[in-house]
């Protein structure tokens, strides 16, 4: 009977907030997690497609595709008596999340009373605006061919948090060595048709490999966003476009709501709508149930002890 009081105390100490608790692991090979899995999903990579437009102009569209190097497993770590009711809707024909819905059902009051009584495919492209002036990314005088598509996320240097360029800039020493080699081998590497300057990783992003180290909490993780300035040449004119790209080497997070949804943005990032915490009335009801049931158990223990003493004295 005394253990029942300890159980009630544990419920009280655990706190009254009823947000869903989830933990994560990165799956790089087949396996079954120990904790119940809510879902597993793919991280997003960003593609950029060029197509012929009207009057000799080029059309530029950003799309998404699935990162093949790893998957994210979302595991249920919510307290007993709380059902997080998490639903995930993916983009068509992919395992990339589009919308995450949450509607927490707090059954802890009833639980207390019961215890007391007892993208390989790119989809959804978005048009990207570009300018023919103010180009900051050199194109090396190479014309872009249309149609063509590039995976910008694959061009990001692995594990590089700082701003960097693609193709990477070579030192003069490396250029001299390459020039010496080309004197004997006439097959030189063709210049890249696009040049990209990637912005730094956001300061709040974590490395993908450290995801499993994070404490369980009410968060949803997604591939980190970083800026990309893309320069190219078409019909003899240097042009540039700027957009956000997903970098699956790093992860950012948003808060899971109590009752609402997380909506992923077209290029990168996410927004949260709905209630971020439960009603105060539910917490009061839980506290009241804890007190009532604890008192009932306490009275039962005292009655049991009294009857034991009476039996011993006779």
N, C-alpha and C positions, 0 to 999 in steps of 0.2 A: 504493500500500500504506500509506503514511503517513496518508492520509486515513481509512483504516479505523480506525487507532488513535484519531484525533480523534473519529470517530463513537462508538467505545466510551466515550471520555472524556465525550462529551456525554451518553450514556445514564446514566453514573454520576453526573455533576453534577446531572442532572435530578432526582435523588432517588429513593427507593425506595417512597414511599407510593403506593398504587394506588387511591385514591379516584377516582370519576369526575369529570372536569373538564368543566363545561358553561359556555357563555356565553349571553347573552340579547340580544334586541333587541325593541323595541316596534313592532309592525306596525299602522300606521294606514291604509295603502293597499296594494293588491296589489303583490307583489314577491317575488323569490326571493333568500334570503340566500346569501352566498358560501360560508359554512361549512355542512357537512351538517346538515340539520335533523332533530332527534330527534322533536319534536312541536311543535304550536302549540296554545294553549289560551286559553279565555276566563276573565277574572277574574269573581269573584262579586260580585253586589249582593244586598242584603238586603231582603226584602219583609215586610210585616206585614199579616196578614189578620184581619178581625173577622167573627165569625159569631154567630148567635143560639144561645144555650145553653139548658139546662134551667132552669126556674123563673125566667125573666126575666134570667138571667145572660148575659154575653157571652163567647164563646170567642175567644181570641187565639192565633194561630199564626204563627211565623216561617218563612219560606221563602227560596229562593234563585232568582236569575235571572241571565242573562248580561249583563255590561256590554258595550254595543254600541260604545263609543268607540274601543276598541283591542284587539288580541290580543297575547299574549306568545309569542314564538318561542324555543324551547329548542334551542341549537345544540351539536353535539358538538365539544369541544376537547380530548378525552382523548389522551394520548400514544400514539404508535405501539406496537402490541403489546398494548394494554389495551382490552378490550371492556367497556363499562359495562353493557350489557344492561339498559337502562332501559325499563320498561313503564308506561304510563299508562292507568288505568281512569277513565272519566268517569261522572258521575251520568247516569242514564238520560235520553235525549232532550236532552242539553246537551253543551257542550264544556267544562264546568267539571270540573277534576280531582277525583276522589274518593279515588284511591289511586295512589301512585307506587311501583313496585317496582324494586329495584336488586340485581343480582347480578354483581359484577365478575369477569371472567375475565382473569387476568393471564398473557398469553402472551409476556411480554418475555424470559423465559429461552429459550424456543424461538426467538424472533426473534433474540436474540443469537447462538444457536448456528447459525441459518440464515445470518446475515450473516457469521459467522466461517467457515462452510463455503462460503458464497458471501457562560245560563238565560233563551233568551227565555221558555221555559216554566218556571214555578216547580215544583220537585219536592221531595219529602222534607221536608214541613213538620214542625216541632217545636212542641209546646205550650209556651206561655210563661206563667209564673205572674205574677199581678198582685195588688195589694193595694188595698183601698178606703180605707185610712187612710195618713196620712203623705205625702200627695201633694205633690211639690215642683214639679211642672210645671203652671202654670195652664191650664185648658182654655177659658177665655173664654166659659163658659156655653153652648157649642155641643154638641148631642148628636151622638154618633157614629151613623151609620146602618149597619145590617147587612143583607146582607153588604157589605163594602167592603174594598179592599186598597190599601196605600200602599207605594211604593218608598222606603224610608228612605235608601238610599244616594244617591238623586237629591236629597234634601233637604240633604245635606251641602254646606256652602259650598266651592266649588272652591279647592283649594290651601290651605285653612285648617287649620293644625296645632293651634291652640289650641281650648279649649272654646268652643262657640258654640251659639246657639239657633235653632230653626226654629218658626215664622217669625221672622226677625230682628227684634230690638227696634228700634222707630223712635224718633227723637229727638222732643222736644216741638215743635221747629220744624217737623219733617216732619208731625207730627200736626196742627198748626195749618194748614199749607198744604193738607193733605188735607181738613180741615174746611171751609176756604174754598171749595175746589173742589166739595165735595159740596153746598154751598148752591145752586150752579147746576146741578149734575148729581146727580140723586137716586139714580143707580145707584152705590152704594158697594160695595166689594169685601167679600164675605162672610168672616167670620172662619174660620180654619182649624179643621177638626174635631179635629185632634190637635196637640199641642205637644211638641216634642222638645228635650232638652238633650243635645248630643253631647259626649262627653269628648274630651280632647286626643289627638292621634296619638302612638303609642308613640315613645319617643326613638330607637329603633333603626331606625325606618322611613325609607325613602328616597322621594324624589319619583319618580313613574312615569317621567317624562321623562329621569331620570338612570340608568335601568337599564343602557343600553348602555355606560355609562362604567365599570361595575363590572368588575373583573378576572375572568377565567374561574376557576371554583372549584367545589367540591362543595356547591352550594346549590340549593334550590328556592324560588322567589319566589311570593308570593300576595298578594291584596288585604289591606291592613293592617286590623287589628281596632281598633275603638274602641267605647266604651260609649255607650249611648243610653237615656235615661230618657224614656219616652213617657207623656204625660198625656192623658186623654180623659174624656168624660162620657157615661154610659149609664144610662138610666132614672132620671135626676135625681141620680146619684151620681158624684162625681169619683173616678176610679181612675187607677192608674199601673202600668206594667210596665217592667222594666229588662232589657236584653239587650245582646248584642254584635252590632255591625253591621260589614259589610265596606265599606271605603272604597277604591275602585280608583284614587283619585288618588295613593295612597301604597302602598308595597310593603314587606312583611316577608319574612324568609327563615328556613328551617330547613336543617340539615345533611343532605345525602344520605348514606345509609349505604353501607358496602362490600357488605353482604349483608343486606337487610331492606326496609323500606317506610316511606313517609310516608303517614299517614292524615289526611285533612282532617276537622275537627270539624263538628258539625251546624250551628252558627251561624257560627263564624269560628275561624281558627287551625288548627294542625296539630300532630301528634305524630310522633316518629320511633321506630321499633323495629328491632332487629336489631343486627348487628355494625357498628361505626363505623370499623373499620380491619381490614386483612388480617392473616393469620397471619404471625408472625415468620419461620417456616420458609420461606415463599415469598420473603421478602426476602433471606434467607441464600443460597437457591438462586440468586437473580438475581445477587448479588454474586459468588458462586463462579463462575457462568457467565461473568460479565464478566472476571474474573481469568484464567480458563482460556483464553478466546478471545483476550484481549489478548496473553497470553503466546504463544499459537500464531501470531498475526499477527506479533508481534515476532520470533519465531524465523524465520518465513518471510522477513521483511525482511532480517534479518542473513544468512541463507543466500543470499538474492539478491545482497546487497552483496558477500559473500565470493566468489561465483562470478564477479561482475563484475570484481573485482580480479585474480583468477586469469587471466581471459581477457585482461586488459589487460597482464599481465606476460609472457605467452607471445609 
